[in-house]
Amino acid sequence: KMSVAASHLLIKHQGSRRPASHRDPNGDQIKNRTINEAMETLKELRQQVVDAGHESGFEKFQELATKYSDCSSSRNGGDLGQFSRGEMQKPFEDATFALKVGDLSGIVETDSG
């Protein structure tokens, strides 16, 4: 069974299926964040990774995921480890399996954020 390894940076918003995180346990900030605000934040963070260039982009991504991600994977710089099809939400799975090694995807919207 084919598997991939990926890292991500999750920004939750008021429409997320669980509007709370390790960073915001009661969801006070998340419940007030619109999807558009979450998207704007992600666009800005993604641009920082792109601007860092191919050589330093992954390190920049890890730094930003550690600082901003609402996923507990932020403790590992956003690293989700290895996974196979059927283990992640479909939009995220489709995006990750379509990437080449080392590529950065666009923003992917899931039920989580």
Secondary structure, DSSP 4 states (H G I P E B T S, - for coil): --EEEEE------TTSSS---SSSTT-TTGGG--HHHHHHHHHHHHHHHHHHHHHHHHHHHHHHHHHH-SSGGGGGTTEEEEEETTSS-HHHHHHHHHSPTT--------TT-
